[in-house]
Amino acid sequence: MSIWYWLCDLLPIEMLHWDFMKNALLAILIMAPLFGLMSTMIVTGRMSFFSDALGHSAFTGIAIGCIFGAAFPLWTAVIFSIVFALLFSYVRSRSNQAADTLIGVFSSTAVALGIFIATLNGGSFTKYNKYLIGDILSITPAEIGALALVLLGIAVFWVLCSNRLTLTSVHPQLASSRGIPVHLSQGIFTTAIAVVVTLSISSVGLLILNSLLVLPAAAARNISRNLRQYHLFSVLFAFLAGLGGLACSYYLETSAGAAISLSLALLFAISFCLRKVRA
């Protein structure tokens, strides 16, 4: 971190005079490609609402961790979210219900269980507010390191499995006929979403986390002509929104997560207009 602080000190930017802003900027540089890549997988796989459901399960895991006095409830949330994701994949593979129906079942159950546990024995819900809104300005070097490891894992997974995962999402029967383990691919994918969502919830916030996992790819899809452009534009939009939102939050003194989400919404609107012009 000392090298990163030294590099930031070389830049004549006012907001980088503060260590918490340096941490937040580094987190943005790590989270942008992470969200950009995951977003393309989520939108292609039509799993937009599933990431929101995982956010609810992560909140439940945090509540369970707090009840049992865990020193780091976020890791309890990671475990609970992974179990939640794998259980969803199992039920989905053995049910004839539509995916959005199953997501609704799991999401509503997770959020109800989380609130039930959080308020058990008259417990106060106030201490969980930070997970609903998030605060990237309070991110710690340890959390940044965890996100960096997740980014490395997602990058390796994307390089090795992105084509297979795309085929699995678009045409699972064709993927299965070509020897691709569809259920295993979907299980790994849902587990990856669970880890990303859970580790990001305290920085971004449950209420707007899903927008960061959907909007980059949604905006990229408006102007992309092939799969490579789709991935590149998604990561680029995540970078632009992250940097712009962080600067906006500093100078306007507002929530960084909300500013980033609104920046992504603006990029979606611009890309939509460009799509119209190019059509």
GUTORDREN-459296 format. One line per field, with one value per residue (C-alpha): residue number from 1; residue in three letters; x, y, z. Coordinates in steps of 0.1 Angstrom, whole numbers. Last residue first. Layout:
% residues N
vofi = c(NUM  ...)
lummi = c(ALA  ...)
u = c(X  ...)
v = c(Y  ...)
w = c(Z  ...)
***
This chain:
% residues 279
vofi = c(279  278  277  276  275  274  273  272  271  270  269  268  267  266  265  264  263  262  261  260  259  258  257  256  255  254  253  252  251  250  249  248  247  246  245  244  243  242  241  240  239  238  237  236  235  234  233  232  231  230  229  228  227  226  225  224  223  222  221  220  219  218  217  216  215  214  213  212  211  210  209  208  207  206  205  204  203  202  201  200  199  198  197  196  195  194  193  192  191  190  189  188  187  186  185  184  183  182  181  180  179  178  177  176  175  174  173  172  171  170  169  168  167  166  165  164  163  162  161  160  159  158  157  156  155  154  153  152  151  150  149  148  147  146  145  144  143  142  141  140  139  138  137  136  135  134  133  132  131  130  129  128  127  126  125  124  123  122  121  120  119  118  117  116  115  114  113  112  111  110  109  108  107  106  105  104  103  102  101  100  99  98  97  96  95  94  93  92  91  90  89  88  87  86  85  84  83  82  81  80  79  78  77  76  75  74  73  72  71  70  69  68  67  66  65  64  63  62  61  60  59  58  57  56  55  54  53  52  51  50  49  48  47  46  45  44  43  42  41  40  39  38  37  36  35  34  33  32  31  30  29  28  27  26  25  24  23  22  21  20  19  18  17  16  15  14  13  12  11  10  9  8  7  6  5  4  3  2  1)
lummi = c(ALA  ARG  VAL  LYS  ARG  LEU  CYS  PHE  SER  ILE  ALA  PHE  LEU  LEU  ALA  LEU  SER  LEU  SER  ILE  ALA  ALA  GLY  ALA  SER  THR  GLU  LEU  TYR  TYR  SER  CYS  ALA  LEU  GLY  GLY  LEU  GLY  ALA  LEU  PHE  ALA  PHE  LEU  VAL  SER  PHE  LEU  HIS  TYR  GLN  ARG  LEU  ASN  ARG  SER  ILE  ASN  ARG  ALA  ALA  ALA  ALA  PRO  LEU  VAL  LEU  LEU  SER  ASN  LEU  ILE  LEU  LEU  GLY  VAL  SER  SER  ILE  SER  LEU  THR  VAL  VAL  VAL  ALA  ILE  ALA  THR  THR  PHE  ILE  GLY  GLN  SER  LEU  HIS  VAL  PRO  ILE  GLY  ARG  SER  SER  ALA  LEU  GLN  PRO  HIS  VAL  SER  THR  LEU  THR  LEU  ARG  ASN  SER  CYS  LEU  VAL  TRP  PHE  VAL  ALA  ILE  GLY  LEU  LEU  VAL  LEU  ALA  LEU  ALA  GLY  ILE  GLU  ALA  PRO  THR  ILE  SER  LEU  ILE  ASP  GLY  ILE  LEU  TYR  LYS  ASN  TYR  LYS  THR  PHE  SER  GLY  GLY  ASN  LEU  THR  ALA  ILE  PHE  ILE  GLY  LEU  ALA  VAL  ALA  THR  SER  SER  PHE  VAL  GLY  ILE  LEU  THR  ASP  ALA  ALA  GLN  ASN  SER  ARG  SER  ARG  VAL  TYR  SER  PHE  LEU  LEU  ALA  PHE  VAL  ILE  SER  PHE  ILE  VAL  ALA  THR  TRP  LEU  PRO  PHE  ALA  ALA  GLY  PHE  ILE  CYS  GLY  ILE  ALA  ILE  GLY  THR  PHE  ALA  SER  HIS  GLY  LEU  ALA  ASP  SER  PHE  PHE  SER  MET  ARG  GLY  THR  VAL  ILE  MET  THR  SER  MET  LEU  GLY  PHE  LEU  PRO  ALA  MET  ILE  LEU  ILE  ALA  LEU  LEU  ALA  ASN  LYS  MET  PHE  ASP  TRP  HIS  LEU  MET  GLU  ILE  PRO  LEU  LEU  ASP  CYS  LEU  TRP  TYR  TRP  ILE  SER  MET)
u = c(-291  -259  -279  -303  -274  -257  -288  -287  -250  -258  -286  -265  -236  -260  -272  -236  -229  -261  -247  -213  -229  -251  -221  -200  -228  -227  -203  -206  -168  -160  -190  -186  -149  -159  -187  -165  -138  -163  -185  -155  -140  -173  -179  -145  -151  -185  -170  -143  -166  -191  -164  -150  -184  -192  -210  -212  -232  -263  -248  -221  -248  -265  -230  -221  -257  -262  -237  -234  -272  -274  -253  -277  -297  -272  -244  -213  -184  -201  -218  -187  -173  -208  -216  -183  -184  -220  -214  -185  -206  -233  -207  -192  -226  -236  -204  -210  -246  -236  -207  -197  -197  -208  -243  -245  -236  -263  -289  -277  -282  -275  -263  -243  -228  -218  -203  -183  -169  -161  -145  -107  -102  -132  -122  -87  -100  -125  -98  -75  -105  -113  -77  -78  -111  -95  -66  -89  -107  -74  -64  -97  -128  -142  -146  -164  -194  -224  -261  -277  -246  -241  -277  -270  -262  -297  -317  -318  -324  -357  -351  -345  -345  -315  -326  -361  -347  -323  -348  -373  -345  -335  -370  -380  -348  -351  -387  -383  -352  -372  -399  -374  -358  -391  -403  -396  -374  -343  -316  -331  -332  -295  -284  -304  -288  -254  -261  -274  -245  -221  -241  -239  -201  -195  -219  -200  -169  -185  -193  -156  -152  -182  -204  -230  -258  -234  -225  -261  -269  -240  -252  -287  -273  -253  -286  -302  -273  -276  -311  -299  -274  -302  -323  -298  -293  -302  -270  -259  -266  -248  -218  -214  -218  -192  -166  -174  -179  -144  -129  -143  -138  -100  -96  -124  -107  -76  -96  -113  -79  -65  -96  -92  -56  -65  -44  -60  -90  -69  -54  -18  -7  27  10  -11  21  34  2  3  39  29  0)
v = c(21  41  70  49  29  62  72  39  44  78  65  35  59  80  49  40  74  71  38  54  84  60  40  71  85  123  151  170  172  137  118  133  122  87  86  97  71  43  53  55  22  3  18  5  -30  -32  -17  -43  -73  -63  -52  -88  -104  -85  -53  -36  -3  -11  -42  -21  -2  -34  -49  -20  -16  -51  -58  -22  -20  -50  -33  -5  -13  -39  -13  -5  -10  -33  -53  -58  -90  -106  -97  -110  -142  -150  -142  -166  -193  -187  -192  -223  -239  -229  -244  -276  -278  -274  -298  -291  -323  -307  -320  -303  -269  -275  -282  -252  -227  -191  -194  -226  -211  -180  -201  -222  -191  -175  -206  -203  -166  -158  -182  -168  -132  -142  -157  -127  -104  -124  -121  -83  -81  -98  -74  -44  -59  -62  -26  -13  2  32  54  26  31  9  18  -14  -29  3  0  -32  -16  0  -32  -34  -68  -74  -110  -117  -85  -94  -130  -122  -95  -119  -147  -124  -112  -148  -162  -133  -138  -176  -176  -147  -164  -195  -176  -157  -191  -205  -236  -270  -280  -302  -279  -249  -266  -275  -241  -224  -247  -238  -201  -203  -224  -198  -170  -186  -190  -155  -141  -159  -142  -108  -115  -110  -115  -138  -132  -159  -133  -111  -140  -149  -113  -112  -144  -129  -98  -121  -139  -106  -97  -131  -123  -91  -111  -135  -106  -100  -137  -137  -156  -129  -102  -120  -130  -95  -80  -103  -89  -53  -58  -72  -48  -19  -35  -34  2  12  -3  16  48  40  33  66  84  70  81  117  140  121  144  174  159  169  133  123  117  89  71  73  60  30  23  24  0)
w = c(-365  -357  -343  -323  -308  -300  -281  -261  -254  -239  -218  -206  -198  -177  -158  -152  -138  -116  -102  -95  -77  -56  -46  -37  -15  -15  -6  -39  -45  -31  -44  -78  -79  -69  -94  -123  -114  -110  -139  -163  -151  -153  -188  -199  -185  -203  -234  -235  -229  -256  -280  -278  -282  -314  -326  -293  -291  -269  -254  -237  -217  -205  -198  -175  -161  -147  -119  -108  -107  -85  -58  -54  -23  -10  -5  -25  0  26  -2  -23  -7  -7  -43  -57  -37  -47  -83  -84  -68  -94  -122  -107  -104  -139  -153  -133  -144  -181  -182  -218  -239  -272  -267  -233  -249  -276  -249  -228  -257  -248  -213  -219  -251  -231  -203  -228  -244  -210  -195  -196  -200  -178  -150  -149  -148  -121  -99  -103  -95  -64  -52  -58  -39  -9  -10  -11  19  38  28  44  27  46  16  -2  21  17  18  29  45  65  78  96  129  129  128  166  182  199  206  169  148  127  125  112  88  73  70  52  29  21  16  -7  -28  -30  -41  -65  -80  -85  -104  -125  -135  -147  -129  -144  -115  -112  -126  -109  -75  -77  -90  -62  -36  -50  -48  -13  -1  -17  -1  34  31  19  46  73  58  61  97  107  144  145  175  168  161  141  118  113  104  80  63  60  43  19  11  2  -20  -36  -46  -63  -82  -92  -106  -134  -142  -179  -187  -211  -185  -157  -178  -192  -157  -142  -166  -159  -122  -118  -143  -122  -88  -89  -101  -78  -48  -56  -57  -24  -7  -20  -9  26  26  20  -3  -32  -32  -42  -74  -83  -88  -72  -39  -55  -66  -30  -16  -40  -30  7  0)
***
